[in-house]
Amino acid sequence: MKENTQNGAEADPLLTLKQVRTRLGAGRTKVWHCCNMPNGLKVVRIGGLVRVRQSDLDDFINRHRK
């Protein structure tokens, strides 16, 4: 679900790695592997924090479905 910003545009939520692990059903090591592989899961670094955009996670899941 996307949130509305003040100007009416939709914002793409940033997920914690814990939320990503829950949605993928994967452990910490597997998620980091997915972040570091070519064409893998894109991350956003904000200071010392690592986040993943909801849309990037959705794209990653769609690309890697079997």
FISE-17656 format. One record per residue: x negated, y, z negated of N, C-alpha, C, O in turn. Coordinates in nm, 2 decimals. Atoms other than C-alpha are relative to their C-alpha. Example, Ala and Ser with C-alpha at 12.3 -4.5 7.8 and 13.67 -1.06 7.14 Angstrom:
2
<<-0.09 -0.12 0.00> <-1.23 -0.45 -0.78> <-0.09 0.12 0.00> <-0.19 0.12 -0.07>>
<<0.09 -0.11 0.00> <-1.37 -0.11 -0.71> <0.08 0.11 -0.08> <0.03 0.22 -0.09>>
END
This chain:
66
<<-0.08 -0.12 0.00> <0.00 0.00 0.00> <-0.09 0.12 0.00> <-0.18 0.13 -0.08>>
<<0.08 -0.12 -0.01> <-0.14 0.34 0.10> <0.07 0.11 -0.08> <0.19 0.11 -0.09>>
<<-0.05 -0.11 0.08> <-0.10 0.65 -0.12> <0.01 0.12 0.08> <-0.07 0.14 0.18>>
<<-0.01 -0.13 -0.07> <0.01 0.99 0.00> <-0.08 0.10 -0.07> <-0.09 0.11 -0.19>>
<<0.08 -0.11 0.05> <-0.22 1.28 -0.04> <0.08 0.13 -0.01> <0.20 0.12 0.04>>
<<-0.07 -0.12 0.01> <-0.12 1.64 -0.10> <0.05 0.05 0.13> <0.16 0.10 0.14>>
<<-0.04 -0.06 -0.13> <-0.11 1.73 0.27> <0.09 -0.10 0.07> <0.13 -0.08 0.19>>
<<-0.09 0.10 -0.07> <0.11 1.42 0.35> <-0.07 -0.11 0.07> <0.00 -0.20 0.11>>
<<0.07 0.10 -0.06> <-0.16 1.22 0.50> <-0.02 -0.12 -0.09> <-0.02 -0.11 -0.21>>
<<0.02 0.12 0.08> <-0.21 0.86 0.39> <-0.14 -0.02 -0.04> <-0.23 -0.01 0.05>>
<<0.14 0.03 0.04> <-0.52 0.77 0.19> <-0.02 -0.15 -0.01> <0.07 -0.22 -0.04>>
<<0.03 0.14 0.00> <-0.69 0.44 0.22> <-0.06 -0.03 -0.14> <-0.17 0.01 -0.17>>
<<0.05 0.03 0.14> <-0.73 0.30 -0.14> <-0.14 -0.07 0.00> <-0.17 -0.15 0.09>>
<<0.13 0.07 0.02> <-1.07 0.20 -0.26> <0.02 -0.11 -0.11> <0.07 -0.08 -0.22>>
<<-0.01 0.11 0.09> <-1.09 -0.14 -0.43> <-0.13 -0.03 -0.07> <-0.24 -0.01 -0.01>>
<<0.12 0.05 0.07> <-1.33 -0.26 -0.69> <-0.04 -0.13 0.05> <0.04 -0.20 0.11>>
<<0.04 0.14 -0.05> <-1.53 -0.57 -0.62> <0.07 -0.11 -0.07> <0.09 -0.22 -0.02>>
<<-0.08 0.10 0.07> <-1.33 -0.75 -0.89> <0.13 -0.02 0.08> <0.18 -0.13 0.09>>
<<-0.13 0.01 -0.08> <-1.01 -0.67 -0.69> <-0.03 -0.07 0.13> <0.06 -0.15 0.17>>
<<0.03 0.07 -0.12> <-1.18 -0.79 -0.37> <-0.02 -0.15 -0.03> <0.03 -0.23 0.05>>
<<0.02 0.14 0.03> <-1.29 -1.11 -0.54> <0.14 -0.07 -0.02> <0.16 -0.18 0.02>>
<<-0.13 0.06 0.03> <-0.93 -1.17 -0.66> <0.08 -0.02 0.13> <0.14 -0.13 0.15>>
<<-0.08 0.02 -0.13> <-0.78 -1.11 -0.31> <-0.06 -0.10 0.09> <0.01 -0.16 0.17>>
<<0.07 0.10 -0.09> <-1.04 -1.33 -0.14> <0.00 -0.14 -0.07> <-0.02 -0.24 0.00>>
<<0.01 0.13 0.07> <-1.03 -1.60 -0.41> <-0.14 -0.05 0.00> <-0.16 -0.17 0.01>>
<<0.15 0.03 -0.01> <-1.41 -1.59 -0.41> <-0.07 0.05 -0.13> <-0.02 0.14 -0.19>>
<<0.08 -0.04 0.11> <-1.68 -1.55 -0.67> <-0.08 0.12 0.04> <-0.09 0.16 0.15>>
<<0.09 -0.12 -0.01> <-1.92 -1.26 -0.72> <-0.11 -0.02 0.11> <-0.13 0.07 0.19>>
<<0.11 0.03 -0.10> <-2.20 -1.42 -0.52> <0.05 -0.01 0.14> <-0.01 0.05 0.23>>
<<-0.06 0.01 -0.14> <-1.98 -1.50 -0.22> <0.04 0.13 0.05> <0.02 0.16 0.17>>
<<-0.04 -0.13 -0.04> <-1.84 -1.15 -0.21> <-0.13 0.08 0.04> <-0.12 0.15 0.14>>
<<0.12 -0.07 -0.04> <-2.19 -1.00 -0.21> <-0.06 -0.05 0.13> <-0.11 0.02 0.21>>
<<0.04 0.06 -0.12> <-2.29 -1.24 0.06> <0.08 0.05 0.12> <0.02 0.09 0.22>>
<<-0.09 -0.05 -0.11> <-1.99 -1.12 0.27> <-0.04 0.15 0.02> <-0.02 0.20 0.14>>
<<0.04 -0.14 -0.02> <-2.11 -0.76 0.21> <-0.13 0.02 0.07> <-0.15 0.12 0.14>>
<<0.13 -0.01 -0.06> <-2.46 -0.83 0.33> <-0.02 -0.07 0.13> <-0.12 -0.06 0.20>>
<<0.01 0.07 -0.13> <-2.39 -1.04 0.64> <0.03 0.09 0.11> <0.10 0.19 0.10>>
<<-0.03 -0.08 -0.12> <-2.39 -0.90 0.99> <0.15 0.00 0.03> <0.21 -0.10 0.02>>
<<-0.15 -0.01 -0.02> <-2.04 -0.77 1.07> <0.08 -0.04 -0.12> <0.19 -0.08 -0.10>>
<<-0.07 0.04 0.13> <-1.95 -0.83 0.71> <0.09 0.10 -0.05> <0.13 0.20 0.02>>
<<-0.09 -0.09 0.07> <-1.74 -0.65 0.46> <-0.07 0.13 -0.02> <-0.18 0.13 -0.08>>
<<0.06 -0.13 0.02> <-1.81 -0.28 0.46> <0.02 0.05 -0.14> <0.13 0.04 -0.19>>
<<-0.01 -0.06 0.13> <-1.88 -0.11 0.13> <-0.02 0.15 0.00> <-0.08 0.20 0.09>>
<<0.02 -0.15 0.02> <-1.86 0.25 0.01> <-0.07 0.01 -0.13> <-0.02 -0.04 -0.23>>
<<0.08 -0.02 0.13> <-2.12 0.35 -0.25> <0.03 0.15 -0.04> <0.00 0.24 0.03>>
<<-0.02 -0.13 0.06> <-2.03 0.64 -0.48> <-0.08 0.00 -0.13> <-0.04 -0.05 -0.23>>
<<0.09 0.00 0.11> <-2.31 0.71 -0.71> <-0.05 -0.15 -0.02> <-0.10 -0.21 0.07>>
<<0.03 0.14 0.03> <-2.37 0.37 -0.88> <0.11 -0.10 0.02> <0.10 -0.22 -0.01>>
<<-0.11 0.08 -0.02> <-2.03 0.24 -0.79> <0.01 -0.06 0.14> <-0.03 0.01 0.24>>
<<-0.02 0.06 -0.13> <-1.95 0.00 -0.50> <0.15 -0.02 0.01> <0.21 -0.09 -0.08>>
<<-0.14 0.02 -0.03> <-1.60 0.00 -0.35> <0.02 -0.04 0.14> <-0.07 -0.03 0.22>>
<<-0.03 0.04 -0.13> <-1.43 -0.14 -0.05> <0.14 0.06 0.04> <0.23 0.05 -0.04>>
<<-0.13 -0.05 -0.04> <-1.16 0.03 0.15> <0.10 -0.11 0.03> <0.06 -0.22 0.08>>
<<-0.11 0.10 -0.03> <-0.83 -0.16 0.17> <0.00 -0.04 0.14> <0.01 -0.16 0.18>>
<<0.00 0.03 -0.15> <-0.83 -0.14 0.55> <-0.12 -0.08 0.04> <-0.10 -0.17 0.13>>
<<0.12 0.08 -0.03> <-1.19 -0.28 0.57> <0.02 -0.14 -0.05> <-0.02 -0.23 0.02>>
<<-0.02 0.13 0.05> <-1.09 -0.57 0.36> <0.10 -0.08 0.08> <0.08 -0.19 0.12>>
<<-0.10 0.06 -0.09> <-0.78 -0.64 0.57> <-0.06 -0.04 0.14> <-0.04 -0.14 0.19>>
<<0.06 0.03 -0.13> <-0.99 -0.62 0.89> <-0.10 -0.12 -0.02> <-0.10 -0.21 0.07>>
<<0.09 0.11 0.02> <-1.25 -0.85 0.74> <0.07 -0.14 -0.01> <0.03 -0.24 0.05>>
<<-0.09 0.12 0.02> <-0.98 -1.11 0.64> <0.05 -0.04 0.14> <0.04 -0.16 0.17>>
<<-0.05 0.03 -0.13> <-0.83 -1.09 0.99> <-0.11 -0.06 0.09> <-0.08 -0.15 0.17>>
<<0.11 0.05 -0.08> <-1.17 -1.14 1.16> <-0.05 -0.14 -0.04> <-0.10 -0.21 0.05>>
<<0.06 0.12 0.04> <-1.26 -1.44 0.95> <0.10 -0.11 -0.04> <0.07 -0.21 -0.10>>
<<-0.10 0.11 0.02> <-0.94 -1.64 0.94> <-0.04 -0.12 0.09> <-0.09 -0.10 0.20>>
<<0.03 0.13 -0.07> <-0.98 -2.00 1.05> <0.12 -0.05 0.07> <0.12 -0.16 0.13>>
END
